């Protein structure tokens, strides 16, 4: 593994990674100093955006843990310290503790690869150590278009670093389908009682995105299901006529980040339009506003809808970014190897090209720290060694790298 020291103004990690974005590294000042896309929009409370940087920011060393990988989307640690990764084009691989990728795992179903579609997230079943079961999300090709689906399977590894999936079953399908290439979501997170949270997108285009506000549609929602794909009996809309019973919360745009905090509560980060990426703690039955209420503007610079950022019937984001970070992948840091990050959220930044560290004070953001990594970060995980692992990607495809972050 190749070690490089990152002093928060690092040089290129590999020749394939692009230059570091410019960040202000001044204690007490926000990391983001760029002009907002919607400068007239104001936060609803202190530190809802551009929170200050913390007084103490650790020096971080990076090393390339694994490289020359296919275009990855997600990773998950297996109990023995190896990684299971998903490649967007439709393959899974096991990566050894030494960083070597095994052959493609057999039995992965066909995915609708293209645009933002493909093989997406993967999560181990809570009883994986005894069952060998995994769950994964993917954009599924359908007769009437495509959509985000969740499948379960048993992972059977072989002696050559590969393996196969057995008993593959699609347990849940986001409906309605839509013939598009954008905003599939999707992250999978198991709650403390084996409930599975599934985040999805609202399919981006103006015609379908309004369905994020409709309980009869599965677009722009967080779902809460059991391991067979069924709605849990205490879901908020289980007895609401016309509602999809799997819905947990609504009014979301495109959620590609999700994790649990120390209390076992779900947190998500979703892509905003031009500005307006949001950190939320989705709660049962609550409406998070999109596309009626949002920060940021349309990609063409026009207001989104009537341009409002608050409404009595919708929730305010815990935090938002303008300009965007392009969030993908998220982890809660409960390790000891980087004590300054204890109990912080780590968010991958596709646009900000690094890891965003959110230091919390209760359920609010107290400080925002950024670790530039010179690359689009697709996923972030905390390893069993307490190190942080980040998956890079190149826009439009290309090879991925897994970077290991430790305290210098």
N, C-alpha and C positions, 0 to 999 in steps of 0.2 A: 504494500500500500504506500502511496506517495503522500508524504506529509508536507503541508504548507501552513505557515502561521498567518492567521488573519488578525490584523490589528484594527478592524473595523474600517479599513481603507485598503483592502487587500488587492494584490495583483491577481492576474488571471489564474484560475485553478487548472485549466487545461486550455490548449489553443482553441478548442471548439467553443469555449464559453466566452460570452461577450463582455464588454467593459463594465466596470462597477458604476452603478448610478451614484450621483453626487448626493451626499447626505450631510446635514448639519450635525456635528457631534459635539454638542454643547449641553452640558448638564442643565436641566431646568427649561430648556428650549425644545420645541417639537422637532422630531426627526424630519417631518415633512415641511418643506419651506416653499414648495411650488405653488403657483397660482391655482386657486380653486376654479373648477368649471362653472360653478354656480356661486360666485362670490357674495351675492346678496342673501343667500340662505344662511341662517344663523342656527347654531345648536340650541337645543331646548334646555340644556343644563351644562354645568361645568364639566370639562373633560369628556364631552360626548364626541369630540373630534380633536385632532392635533393635541393630544395630551403631552405633557412634558416628558423628556427623557429622564431616566432615574439618575440619582446621584452617583451610583456605583454601577458601572457596566463592565462585565468581565471581558478580558481578552480571550478570543476564541481561536483555537487551532483547528485546521481542517485537514482531512486527508481523503483521498479518493479510495473509498472502500471497494467499489466495483465499477467497472467502466465497460465501454463497447457493448452496451446492452441495447436491446430493441427499445422502441419508444414506449416507456413505462407510464402507467397511470397511477398505480397504487402498490403498496407493500404492507406486509403484515409479518410480525415475528412469530415463528413456530416455537413451541416449548423448548426445543433443544438449541435455540439460538440461531438457527437458519432462518432465511426469509422466504416467504411466498410472495411473488410479485405478479402483477397483471400487465401485459403488454396490450396497448390500445387496439392493435390490429386483430387481436383475438387469441392470444396465447398466454399461458401461465408458465412460470419457471420457478424452481427452487434455487436459491443462492446459498452457497455453503458459508460457513463461518469465516472462511478465508476470502470470500468475495467472488467465488467462481460460480457462474450460472450453469445449471444443468440443462439438459435437453427439454424441449417443450413438452408439457404434460398433455397426455392424450385425453380426449373426451370433452373438450370445451365446446359448447354449442356455437352455432354460427352467430356472428354479431353483425349489426348494421354499421360497418366501418366507413367513416367519412365525415368530414366536418368535425364536430365535437363528439361524434358517436364512436362507439367501439366497446371493448371490454373495459369496465370501469373499476369499481371498488371491490375489495375482498375482505371478509371478516371471518375469524374462527368462531365456531360455535362455542358457547360457554363451557360445554363438556367435551371440547375437542380432544383433550388428552385421552379420553376413553372411547369417544365415538368416531373421531377422525373427520367429523363433518365440518364443511365450510359453506359460506354463503357469499355470493357474488352478484354484482349488478352489471347490467350491460344494456346497450341499445339493441332492442330485438327487432329484426325485420318482420313485418306483418303484412297481410294482404291489403290492409287499408292504410299503410304507411309504416310507422315504427313507433317505438316508445320504450321507456325505461322499464326493465323487468328485473326480478330478483330470482335467483335459482339457488338450490341447495345441492350438495353433492358430497360424497365421501372421497377424501384425498388418500390415495394409496401410493406411497412412495416406493421406488425400487432402489436397487443397489448401485445404480449408475447416475444418481443425482436427479433423476426424472421421476416419472410415475404416471398415474392415470386418475381420472375422475370416474367414480362409479355411482350408480343410482342418481343420475342427474335429473332434477325435477324443477321446473319453473313454478315457484310457489306464489308469485305475485306479479301482476302486470298493472302498470300505470295506464289508466284509460281516461279519455279517449286517445286513440292513436292519432298521429299527425305525420304528414309527409314532409319532414324537415330534417335539417342536419345540425340543429343547435339546441342548447339548453336541456340536456338530459339529466343534469345533476352529475353525480349522485354519490352520496356516502352512506355507509351502513355502520350503525353503532348499536351494540347491545347494551341495554340498561341493566340495572342491578338485579332485576327479577326476570332476566332472560327475555325481556321484551326487545324487539328489534325495531329500531328507528330507521326509516328509509327517507332520505332527502332526494327531491327531484326538482327539475326546472319547469318553467311554464312555456317552453318551446319557442320563446323569443319573439316571434312575429306578432304583429298587432292584433290579428284576428284571434289567435288562440290565447294570447297572454292575459286577456281580460278574465279568462276562466280561473285564474289564480284566486278570484274573489267568489267563485261558485262552489258550493258544497257538493254539487252533483258531478263535478269534474275533478280528476286527479292531477291537474296541472298546477304547478306552483304550491306544492304542499309538503308537509312532513307527515309521513304515515307511521303508525305504531301497530305492529302485527306480532303474532307469535311465530314460532319456527316452522309452522305449517302454512304460513301466509294469511291466517285468519285475523280479523279484527279482534282486539282484546275487549272483553265485556265492559270495561270501565272507560272505554274511549269516549270522548266528549259528544260525538254525534251519532252514537250507536243507535239511538232511538229517534233520530231526526228524519222525518219523511224526506225522501229524495236525496239524502246525503250519502256519500260513500263512507261506510262505517269505519274504514281504516284510517281516516283523516285524524291527525292530532292537532295540527295548526295549519293556517292558510295565509294567503297574501304574500307568498314568497316569490322571488325571481329565479335565481339559479344557484342552488346551494351545492358547493363542491367542498365544503369543510364542515366537519362535525366531530365532536368528542364529548366525553363526560368530564365533569369536574370531580373534586374529592368527595362531594356529597351524592354523586351518582346522577346528577342532573345534566340534561342535554344542552349543549351550546352549539351554535352554528355560525358560520360566516357565509354570506351569499354575495354573489356578484351584483353590483348595482349597474346602472347604465353608464353614462359618462360622469363619473362621480357617484357616490352613494353606495359603495360596498358597505355591508352591515354586519356587525356582531349582534346576535340575538340569543336570548335564552328562551326557546319556544316553549310555551305553556299550553296546557290543554284547552282547546277551543278558541284560542286567541288569534286575532287577525293582525298581520304585520304589514298590511297596507298596499303592497304592490298590486296593480300599477296605479292606484288612485292616490297614494301618498308615498313620497320618496324624496330622498336627497339626490342631488345631481340633475343632469339634463339628458335629453335624447342625444344619440350620437351625432345628429346633425346640428346640435346646439339649441334646439327648441325645448320648451318646457315639456315635461312629462305630464300629460293630462292638463289639469288646471294649475300645475306647478306648486301644489301645496305640500308642506312637510309635516303637518300635524292635522289630526282629525280625532274627535272624541272616541270614535268606535275602533280605532287602531292603536297598536302599540308603537312606542318610540324604540328605535334601535338602542341598545346599550352603548354602541359606539359606531361611528361611520367614518369613511375616508373619502375625501375629495381633494386631489385626484385619487384614483383608485390604486389599490395594491394588486388587484387581480387574484383573489384568494383561492387557494386550492390545497387541501390537506390541512390537518389540524391535530394538535396533540396537547394534552395537559401534562405539564412537567412536574412529576412527583419524585424525581430521582435526587441523588445527592452529589453527583459528579460536578454539577454546575449550581452551587447553592444559591447564587444570585437569582436564578430563574425558578426557584422553588415556588410551586403553586401558580405559575404563570401559564398562559396559553401561548402556544407556538403555532403560527400560521404561515403556510407557504405563500410566497408572493410571486405570481407569474409576471406581473408588470413591474413590481418593485424589485424583482430579481434577488430574492434572499428570504430570510426568515424574519417575520415580524413577531416580536415578543411583547405580549400584553400583560403587564403587572397589575393585578387586581387589588382593589380595596372593597371587600364584600362583593357585591354584584356590579360594581362600577370599575372602569378602567382608571387606574391611578397614573400609570406611566406607559409610554410606548417606546420600545427600543427596536432597532433594526440591525440585522446582521447581513451585510451584502455578500452575496455568493456568486455574482457575475453570471447568473443563469436563471431562467424561469424555473421556479420550484413547484412541482406538481403534487408532492406528498411529503409529509413530515411524520416521523415516529420517534418515540423514545425507546432505545434498546434496553435489554436486560442489564447492560453494563452502565446505564445511566447516561450514555452518550446520546446525542441527537443525530438522527439519520435523515437526510433530505434527498429526494429524487429530483433530478434535473430533467428538463426536456428542451428540445429545440422547436421553435414555432414551425408548424407544418410537417413535423415528423423528425426523422433523423435519430441519432443514438441518444440514449440516456446514460447518466452517471449517478451513482449513489455516493453522496458525500457524508463523511462522519465528522461531527462537530464535538469537540471536547474543550475544556478549559485549558488555556495555555499555561 
